[in-house]
Amino acid sequence: MGIGAVFSSILATVVALALVLGMAWGVIWLLKKLRDRQLGVAANGESDAPIRFLRSMQLGQRERVVLIEARGETMLVGVTAGSVTLLARWPEGQTPAKPVAAPVRF
């Protein structure tokens, strides 16, 4: 096998890899645009979605508390495998107070 055949084979492999990577990037880009459209995210990145995720904290294997904002109102929600429970609510304009850590004593 000559050097030309080896070079041709390597070139074909590189071109095929570039084509596959380009197609993968295009599919990912398209899926992201479709997801953003479903979630109500505008082209400039701003969201007009009625619910916005703020923070989450895992409490157990299937339990967590989630801080969300819906139409300007902030809510703390408990989420388990079988239910979702409203734990606290702050009206528009009020935000939850930041917790103060208690000193650790040994």
Buried (B, 14 or more C-beta within 10 A) or exposed (E): EEEEEEEEEEEEEEEEEEEEEEEEEEEEEEEEEEEBEEEEBEEEEEEEEEEEEEEEEEEEEEEBBBBBBEEEEBBBBBBEEEEEEEEEEBEEEEEEEEEEEEEEEE
